[in-house]
Amino acid sequence: MAILIPLLTLILGALAGTAAALSRARKEQRRREDDDRQRRAEELNALVGTMASGIAHEIRNPLSTLRMNLQLLREDWENPITEREQKGRKRIDVLLRETERMESVVSDFVRFASGHALRLEPTHLNALTGELLDFLGPQAERAHIRLVREFAKDLPPVQADPNLIRQAILNLLVNAQQVLPSGGEIRIRTQENGQFVKLSVSDNGPGIPSEHREKIFNLYFSTKPGGTGLGLPMVKKIIEEHQGAIEVETELKKGTTFTICLKK
């Protein structure tokens, strides 16, 4: 028995050491796998960005030529007199607008595909969002939309690119306004939650139908006339580039809430 106890202790120690070594090996393997996934994702993003830029260049050249010639035609038809001339002028205007819209879509796609070089700095969401609400206030008032601020006091800053986060929040606010064509209320709330800061944009609009809920972040999916389908995907991309997350809660005839979550 006196011999067995040290032997058992030795065996248990060896087993514990082996388990610890296996645990370290698994952690190292997971770390390498995560690094490989991140590297592959970065390579894929770079490839997609390069392809998008090349395709956009090939599209922009004929679009620019088309727009230039339409503008010249528009000058030739500057003062239409007959009914036929007036119809021709209207068709030229429609084509010119569509050409400009296509150029805008191409530019937005390139920005989406290429990703962003983040310039991180301490960013105060209350101040940034407050500036956007001040800017949108007159337009919201004309549309009979009430903007309600529920900002947490002493909200800590987040490490973020303020210009990109501003763009993401603006997209959410504009999206909320667009679902309230007859007026309503948009509630903007900030809060601290552990290691994160959350910002929510809630509207009391019609809500998102169940058949659309899984698609709202899909590229080019839009239910709005003339919508490009880039707004919400761009928001999601910006937030994920910041290692954050975006969530959506919605209920028919009651409204929708988008919440972004960023690290402090």
Contacts in CASP RR format, 6 or more apart in sequence:
PFRMAT RR
TARGET T0000
AUTHOR 0000-0000-0000
METHOD contacts of the structure
MODEL  1
MAILIPLLTLILGALAGTAAALSRARKEQRRREDDDRQRRAEELNALVGT
MASGIAHEIRNPLSTLRMNLQLLREDWENPITEREQKGRKRIDVLLRETE
RMESVVSDFVRFASGHALRLEPTHLNALTGELLDFLGPQAERAHIRLVRE
FAKDLPPVQADPNLIRQAILNLLVNAQQVLPSGGEIRIRTQENGQFVKLS
VSDNGPGIPSEHREKIFNLYFSTKPGGTGLGLPMVKKIIEEHQGAIEVET
ELKKGTTFTICLKK
45 115 0 8 1.000
48 113 0 8 1.000
49 110 0 8 1.000
49 113 0 8 1.000
49 114 0 8 1.000
49 115 0 8 1.000
51 113 0 8 1.000
52 109 0 8 1.000
52 110 0 8 1.000
52 113 0 8 1.000
52 114 0 8 1.000
53 110 0 8 1.000
53 114 0 8 1.000
56 106 0 8 1.000
56 107 0 8 1.000
56 109 0 8 1.000
56 110 0 8 1.000
59 102 0 8 1.000
59 106 0 8 1.000
60 103 0 8 1.000
60 106 0 8 1.000
63 99 0 8 1.000
63 102 0 8 1.000
63 103 0 8 1.000
63 106 0 8 1.000
64 103 0 8 1.000
66 99 0 8 1.000
67 96 0 8 1.000
67 99 0 8 1.000
67 100 0 8 1.000
67 103 0 8 1.000
70 92 0 8 1.000
70 95 0 8 1.000
70 96 0 8 1.000
70 99 0 8 1.000
71 96 0 8 1.000
73 92 0 8 1.000
74 89 0 8 1.000
74 92 0 8 1.000
74 93 0 8 1.000
74 96 0 8 1.000
77 85 0 8 1.000
77 88 0 8 1.000
77 89 0 8 1.000
77 92 0 8 1.000
80 86 0 8 1.000
80 88 0 8 1.000
80 89 0 8 1.000
101 226 0 8 1.000
104 228 0 8 1.000
105 228 0 8 1.000
105 230 0 8 1.000
108 228 0 8 1.000
108 230 0 8 1.000
108 234 0 8 1.000
109 230 0 8 1.000
111 234 0 8 1.000
112 219 0 8 1.000
112 230 0 8 1.000
112 233 0 8 1.000
112 234 0 8 1.000
112 237 0 8 1.000
115 237 0 8 1.000
115 241 0 8 1.000
116 161 0 8 1.000
116 164 0 8 1.000
116 238 0 8 1.000
116 241 0 8 1.000
118 160 0 8 1.000
118 161 0 8 1.000
118 164 0 8 1.000
118 241 0 8 1.000
118 242 0 8 1.000
119 161 0 8 1.000
119 163 0 8 1.000
120 159 0 8 1.000
120 160 0 8 1.000
120 161 0 8 1.000
121 159 0 8 1.000
121 160 0 8 1.000
121 161 0 8 1.000
121 162 0 8 1.000
122 157 0 8 1.000
122 158 0 8 1.000
122 159 0 8 1.000
123 157 0 8 1.000
123 158 0 8 1.000
123 159 0 8 1.000
123 160 0 8 1.000
123 161 0 8 1.000
123 162 0 8 1.000
123 165 0 8 1.000
124 155 0 8 1.000
124 157 0 8 1.000
125 155 0 8 1.000
125 157 0 8 1.000
125 158 0 8 1.000
125 165 0 8 1.000
125 169 0 8 1.000
125 190 0 8 1.000
125 197 0 8 1.000
125 199 0 8 1.000
125 262 0 8 1.000
126 151 0 8 1.000
126 152 0 8 1.000
126 155 0 8 1.000
126 190 0 8 1.000
128 162 0 8 1.000
128 165 0 8 1.000
128 166 0 8 1.000
128 169 0 8 1.000
129 149 0 8 1.000
129 151 0 8 1.000
129 169 0 8 1.000
129 188 0 8 1.000
129 190 0 8 1.000
129 199 0 8 1.000
130 149 0 8 1.000
130 151 0 8 1.000
132 166 0 8 1.000
132 169 0 8 1.000
132 170 0 8 1.000
132 173 0 8 1.000
133 147 0 8 1.000
133 149 0 8 1.000
133 173 0 8 1.000
133 188 0 8 1.000
136 147 0 8 1.000
136 173 0 8 1.000
136 174 0 8 1.000
136 177 0 8 1.000
137 147 0 8 1.000
139 177 0 8 1.000
140 146 0 8 1.000
140 147 0 8 1.000
140 177 0 8 1.000
140 186 0 8 1.000
143 177 0 8 1.000
143 180 0 8 1.000
143 181 0 8 1.000
143 183 0 8 1.000
144 182 0 8 1.000
144 183 0 8 1.000
144 184 0 8 1.000
145 177 0 8 1.000
145 180 0 8 1.000
145 183 0 8 1.000
145 184 0 8 1.000
145 185 0 8 1.000
145 186 0 8 1.000
146 184 0 8 1.000
146 185 0 8 1.000
146 186 0 8 1.000
147 186 0 8 1.000
147 188 0 8 1.000
148 185 0 8 1.000
148 186 0 8 1.000
148 187 0 8 1.000
148 188 0 8 1.000
149 188 0 8 1.000
150 187 0 8 1.000
150 188 0 8 1.000
150 189 0 8 1.000
150 190 0 8 1.000
151 188 0 8 1.000
151 189 0 8 1.000
151 190 0 8 1.000
152 189 0 8 1.000
152 190 0 8 1.000
152 191 0 8 1.000
152 192 0 8 1.000
155 190 0 8 1.000
155 191 0 8 1.000
155 192 0 8 1.000
155 197 0 8 1.000
156 192 0 8 1.000
156 197 0 8 1.000
156 264 0 8 1.000
157 264 0 8 1.000
158 165 0 8 1.000
158 197 0 8 1.000
158 262 0 8 1.000
158 263 0 8 1.000
158 264 0 8 1.000
159 263 0 8 1.000
159 264 0 8 1.000
160 242 0 8 1.000
160 262 0 8 1.000
161 242 0 8 1.000
164 238 0 8 1.000
164 241 0 8 1.000
164 242 0 8 1.000
165 238 0 8 1.000
165 242 0 8 1.000
165 262 0 8 1.000
167 234 0 8 1.000
167 238 0 8 1.000
168 234 0 8 1.000
168 235 0 8 1.000
168 238 0 8 1.000
168 239 0 8 1.000
168 260 0 8 1.000
169 199 0 8 1.000
169 201 0 8 1.000
169 260 0 8 1.000
171 231 0 8 1.000
171 232 0 8 1.000
171 234 0 8 1.000
171 235 0 8 1.000
172 201 0 8 1.000
172 235 0 8 1.000
172 258 0 8 1.000
172 260 0 8 1.000
173 186 0 8 1.000
173 188 0 8 1.000
173 201 0 8 1.000
175 231 0 8 1.000
175 232 0 8 1.000
175 258 0 8 1.000
176 186 0 8 1.000
176 201 0 8 1.000
176 202 0 8 1.000
176 203 0 8 1.000
176 256 0 8 1.000
176 258 0 8 1.000
177 186 0 8 1.000
178 224 0 8 1.000
179 203 0 8 1.000
179 205 0 8 1.000
179 206 0 8 1.000
179 207 0 8 1.000
179 256 0 8 1.000
180 186 0 8 1.000
180 203 0 8 1.000
180 204 0 8 1.000
180 205 0 8 1.000
184 203 0 8 1.000
184 204 0 8 1.000
184 205 0 8 1.000
185 203 0 8 1.000
185 204 0 8 1.000
186 201 0 8 1.000
186 202 0 8 1.000
186 203 0 8 1.000
187 200 0 8 1.000
187 201 0 8 1.000
187 202 0 8 1.000
187 203 0 8 1.000
188 199 0 8 1.000
188 200 0 8 1.000
188 201 0 8 1.000
188 202 0 8 1.000
189 198 0 8 1.000
189 199 0 8 1.000
189 200 0 8 1.000
189 202 0 8 1.000
190 197 0 8 1.000
190 198 0 8 1.000
190 199 0 8 1.000
190 200 0 8 1.000
191 197 0 8 1.000
191 198 0 8 1.000
192 198 0 8 1.000
192 264 0 8 1.000
193 261 0 8 1.000
194 264 0 8 1.000
195 263 0 8 1.000
195 264 0 8 1.000
196 261 0 8 1.000
196 262 0 8 1.000
196 263 0 8 1.000
196 264 0 8 1.000
197 261 0 8 1.000
197 262 0 8 1.000
197 263 0 8 1.000
197 264 0 8 1.000
198 259 0 8 1.000
198 260 0 8 1.000
198 261 0 8 1.000
198 262 0 8 1.000
199 259 0 8 1.000
199 260 0 8 1.000
199 262 0 8 1.000
200 257 0 8 1.000
200 258 0 8 1.000
200 259 0 8 1.000
200 260 0 8 1.000
201 257 0 8 1.000
201 258 0 8 1.000
201 259 0 8 1.000
202 255 0 8 1.000
202 256 0 8 1.000
202 257 0 8 1.000
202 258 0 8 1.000
203 255 0 8 1.000
203 256 0 8 1.000
203 257 0 8 1.000
204 254 0 8 1.000
204 255 0 8 1.000
205 253 0 8 1.000
205 254 0 8 1.000
205 255 0 8 1.000
205 256 0 8 1.000
206 252 0 8 1.000
206 253 0 8 1.000
206 255 0 8 1.000
207 250 0 8 1.000
207 251 0 8 1.000
207 252 0 8 1.000
207 253 0 8 1.000
207 254 0 8 1.000
207 255 0 8 1.000
207 256 0 8 1.000
208 216 0 8 1.000
208 248 0 8 1.000
208 250 0 8 1.000
208 252 0 8 1.000
208 256 0 8 1.000
209 252 0 8 1.000
212 221 0 8 1.000
212 223 0 8 1.000
213 248 0 8 1.000
213 250 0 8 1.000
215 221 0 8 1.000
216 232 0 8 1.000
216 248 0 8 1.000
217 232 0 8 1.000
217 233 0 8 1.000
217 236 0 8 1.000
218 233 0 8 1.000
219 229 0 8 1.000
219 230 0 8 1.000
219 233 0 8 1.000
220 228 0 8 1.000
220 229 0 8 1.000
220 230 0 8 1.000
221 229 0 8 1.000
222 228 0 8 1.000
222 229 0 8 1.000
235 246 0 8 1.000
235 258 0 8 1.000
235 260 0 8 1.000
236 246 0 8 1.000
239 245 0 8 1.000
239 246 0 8 1.000
239 260 0 8 1.000
239 261 0 8 1.000
239 262 0 8 1.000
240 246 0 8 1.000
242 262 0 8 1.000
242 263 0 8 1.000
243 263 0 8 1.000
244 260 0 8 1.000
244 261 0 8 1.000
244 262 0 8 1.000
244 263 0 8 1.000
245 260 0 8 1.000
245 261 0 8 1.000
246 258 0 8 1.000
246 259 0 8 1.000
246 260 0 8 1.000
246 261 0 8 1.000
247 258 0 8 1.000
247 259 0 8 1.000
247 261 0 8 1.000
248 256 0 8 1.000
248 257 0 8 1.000
248 258 0 8 1.000
248 259 0 8 1.000
249 256 0 8 1.000
249 257 0 8 1.000
249 259 0 8 1.000
250 256 0 8 1.000
250 257 0 8 1.000
END
